[in-house]
Amino acid sequence: MISCIIPTKDRRQYIGAAIRSVMAQRATPCEIELIVVDDGSTDGTAQWIKERFPGVNVLQGGGLGPGGARNKGAQYASGDVLMFLDSDDIWHTYHAAALYEALKQQRVQAAYGVTKTIDLETRESFLIPSSRDVTSFLKGDIARALYRWCFFVPSSFAVKREVFFDLGGFPEGELGEDWQFFLTCAARCEFGAIPRVITTRRLNTTSICKKMASKEKFLALMEGLEKIMSDRNLLDREAKRLFTQRRQFIEKEGENWKSVQEWYLAMSENGLIPSGL
């Protein structure tokens, strides 16, 4: 069985499309169990889902944050493969089948695919990872590429259940909890990759990457990533240099950024993200 876990909070205008995209999956080799974790919504999301999608399991989170909400859903899940879908996003029709087959055919314990991101305010779009990037479709040992930048998102990711729980799931926090888990996972096991778009990510004013994020949170994220690399003996000279440069840049400029998106653009413009990522 595949378990799809959707964390949500006040996303009623988007989550219906997310749920329907899971229900519309084709060519899946096994049943898909759909679990929504309502993490403290104030707009009646949980009741709305129960009325319109009676077959969906709805759990109450109560302020766990995105990582904690995914973990709660995983604890409830029955599937041997866990997949995730943020409530703003949409799976493409063969998303689940493609990820499941990648795990099986490439003989790996985790896999990712390409995400098309659409900014609902500006109507701009881009791919994650970028199709022009030579590391876009890295397979196998991707840890040393992943610490440079997080080149996939939870909505395009699958992991075997036993690996997820062995690693302790997503860490707490609202900034970079996915990146830290992916890096922890990549340091432990090999990854498969699907070189085509399997997810649409819809950015809006309430998306986490557009929310206010403090300098302290950016520094904490860098500390968490560096610790993962150090604990697994992956912190070589290049990695140490890049983490040092990023911390210095955050200390100097961090007060000027209003969101994760602004941080990313500033880092990219100053050469602190490898070209194409």
C-alpha atoms as one frame of an Amber mdcrd trajectory, in Angstrom:
protein
   0.000   0.000   0.000   1.003   3.614  -0.664   0.170   6.159   2.029  -0.209
   9.782   0.933   0.048  12.275   3.798  -1.239  15.840   3.389  -0.481  18.378
   6.138  -2.790  21.371   6.034  -3.691  24.523   7.915  -6.286  27.009   6.668
  -5.974  25.818   3.058  -9.605  25.174   2.275  -9.420  27.035  -1.037  -6.633
  24.741  -2.240  -6.876  21.369  -0.514  -9.854  20.098  -2.492  -7.783  20.086
  -5.679  -4.913  18.386  -3.841  -7.176  15.582  -2.597  -8.805  15.112  -5.996
  -5.372  14.828  -7.633  -4.564  11.851  -5.378  -7.915  10.243  -6.101  -7.292
  10.637  -9.846  -4.055   8.612  -9.878  -3.751   6.056 -12.672  -1.770   2.858
 -13.200  -0.913   2.571  -9.526   0.265  -0.945  -8.627  -1.482  -0.907  -5.242
  -4.058   0.926  -3.168  -3.448   4.536  -2.085  -4.382   5.449   1.468  -5.016
   9.192   1.854  -4.413  10.871   5.229  -4.951  14.587   5.899  -3.492  16.093
   9.070  -5.363  19.276   9.966  -2.750  21.187  11.927  -4.939  23.692  13.734
  -7.058  25.181  10.949  -9.441  27.988  11.881 -11.502  27.917   8.667 -13.342
  24.645   9.262 -11.046  22.669   6.967 -11.409  19.351   8.794 -15.212  19.334
   8.738 -15.247  20.535   5.134 -13.051  17.596   4.089 -15.144  15.071   6.030
 -18.313  16.278   4.314 -16.937  16.328   0.771 -14.443  13.468   0.882 -15.861
  10.897   3.339 -13.251   8.276   2.416 -10.322  10.446   3.518  -8.792   9.926
   6.954  -8.614  13.276   8.782  -6.371  13.625  11.844  -6.095  16.617  14.159
  -2.590  18.074  14.553  -2.973  21.218  16.610   0.070  23.320  15.794   2.702
  20.667  15.048   4.141  22.495  12.049   4.598  20.894   8.591   7.207  18.361
   9.689   5.336  17.321  12.824   2.073  17.026  10.894   3.711  14.732   8.336
   5.140  12.633  11.160   1.708  12.294  12.777   0.231  11.136   9.487   3.068
   8.645   9.016   2.400   7.138  12.454  -1.185   6.484  11.414  -0.290   5.244
   7.912  -0.527   1.598   6.874   1.509   1.785   3.656   4.992   0.395   3.149
   5.730   3.447   0.981   5.121   6.989   2.245   4.440   9.893  -0.115   3.620
  13.468   0.788   1.574  16.275  -0.721   1.495  19.809   0.632  -2.061  21.114
   0.554  -1.263  23.858  -1.977   0.124  21.342  -4.463  -1.226  18.864  -7.017
  -0.003  15.433  -8.061   0.046  14.718 -11.784  -1.891  11.666 -12.961   0.992
   9.157 -12.887   2.815  10.644  -9.884   2.328   7.720  -7.481   3.000   5.061
 -10.119   6.202   6.773 -11.271   7.645   7.132  -7.768   6.639   3.605  -6.788
   8.268   2.163  -9.893  11.411   4.239  -9.303  11.782   2.690  -5.851  11.302
  -0.791  -7.275  13.203  -0.650 -10.567  16.122   1.454  -9.326  16.323  -0.650
  -6.145  16.442   2.339  -3.805  14.781   3.340  -0.558  13.843   6.919  -1.526
  13.093   8.758  -4.763  12.152  12.175  -6.101  10.764  13.732  -9.256  10.521
  17.144 -10.903   8.137  19.822  -9.598   6.670  22.627 -11.671   6.214  25.680
  -9.456   3.640  28.321 -10.364   3.476  31.615  -8.468  -0.250  32.377  -8.320
   0.434  36.090  -7.812   2.945  36.762 -10.589   2.010  33.761 -12.819   5.714
  33.026 -13.175   6.748  29.382 -13.315   9.936  27.348 -12.965  11.066  23.768
 -12.437  12.601  22.172  -9.335  15.200  20.912 -10.072  16.042  23.054 -13.073
  16.113  21.076 -16.317  19.359  22.813 -17.309  21.190  21.739 -14.172  23.654
  18.860 -14.612  22.846  17.577 -11.102  19.100  17.693 -11.716  18.592  13.977
 -11.974  21.253  12.659  -9.661  20.718   9.106  -8.519  22.365   7.002  -5.894
  24.511   8.944  -3.435  23.182  12.513  -3.613  24.171  13.773  -0.140  27.112
  15.897  -1.299  24.918  17.602  -3.895  21.976  18.017  -1.536  23.833  20.020
   1.114  24.547  22.670  -1.545  20.815  23.242  -2.047  17.532  21.375  -1.623
  16.637  20.517  -5.218  13.318  18.752  -4.644  10.252  19.222  -2.427   8.135
  16.951  -0.174   5.315  16.823  -2.722   7.634  15.043  -5.209   9.242  12.624
  -2.769   8.708   9.017  -1.670  10.430   6.949   1.006  10.059   3.432   2.310
   8.284   3.302   5.634  11.040   1.551   7.588  13.636   4.109   6.521  11.394
   7.003   7.502  10.923   5.698  11.024  14.542   4.581  11.416  15.564   8.184
  10.720  13.018   9.632  13.147  10.916  11.467  10.563  10.975  15.199   9.891
  12.542  17.489  12.532  10.452  20.177  14.178  10.372  23.755  12.913   8.835
  25.712  10.047  12.008  26.457   8.110  13.996  23.803   6.295  12.624  20.762
   8.100  12.232  19.057   4.718  15.795  19.894   3.628  17.221  18.504   6.864
  15.268  15.271   6.562  16.198  14.804   2.905  19.878  15.309   3.739  19.658
  12.867   6.652  17.988  10.369   4.339  20.551  10.894   1.558  23.389  10.292
   4.017  21.798   6.954   4.885  20.548   5.531   1.585  20.622   5.836  -2.177
  18.009   7.825  -4.103  16.157   7.178  -7.305  15.102   9.992  -9.631  12.377
  10.613 -12.211  13.499  13.135 -14.882  10.015  14.494 -15.582   7.396  16.680
 -13.947   5.161  14.751 -11.550   3.878  17.585  -9.315   2.592  21.144  -9.622
   3.462  23.406  -6.689   1.248  26.476  -6.269   2.859  29.369  -4.435   0.517
  31.871  -2.805   0.671  34.531  -0.110   0.337  31.929   2.658   3.035  29.572
   1.341   5.844  28.967   3.832   8.544  30.171   1.446   6.719  33.525   1.203
   6.238  33.965   4.926   8.428  36.103   7.158  11.557  34.250   8.285  14.119
  35.635  10.723  17.895  35.728  10.526  17.984  33.433  13.553  15.952  30.783
  11.713  18.254  30.891   8.698  21.295  30.488  10.971  19.616  27.610  12.823
  18.951  25.867   9.522  22.605  26.180   8.492  23.653  24.802  11.883  21.282
  21.840  11.508  22.515  20.983   8.006  26.164  21.277   9.006  25.593  18.994
  11.998  24.020  16.329   9.781  27.059  16.445   7.494  29.466  16.354  10.434
  27.714  13.491  12.234  27.979  11.356   9.094  31.594  12.279   8.287  30.607
  14.140   5.122  31.813  17.606   6.172  34.800  18.035   3.866  36.739  21.222
   3.167  34.376  22.402   0.435  31.314  21.928   2.647  32.927  23.743   5.591
  33.838  26.668   3.357  30.325  26.956   1.907  28.637  26.781   5.330  31.011
  29.440   6.669  30.321  31.739   3.724  26.571  31.292   4.095  26.612  31.994
   7.837  28.662  35.148   7.295  26.281  36.297   4.570  23.223  35.634   6.740
  24.784  37.538   9.654  25.455  40.495   7.372  22.280  40.617   5.280  19.696
  38.475   7.094  17.712  41.376   8.536  16.907  42.586   5.012  15.023  39.493
   3.859  11.279  39.203   4.305  10.897  35.586   3.177  12.675  32.378   2.220
  12.228  33.363  -1.421  14.136  36.612  -0.866  16.867  34.682   0.961  17.171
  32.240  -1.935  17.437  35.041  -4.506  20.055  36.892  -2.432  22.091  33.707
  -1.957  21.904  32.908  -5.658  22.909  36.424  -6.738  25.933  36.275  -4.435
  27.199  32.933  -5.704  26.256  30.916  -2.622  24.060  28.471  -4.514  25.683
  26.424  -7.313  24.607  27.420 -10.809  21.326  25.851 -11.892  20.120  24.899
  -8.413
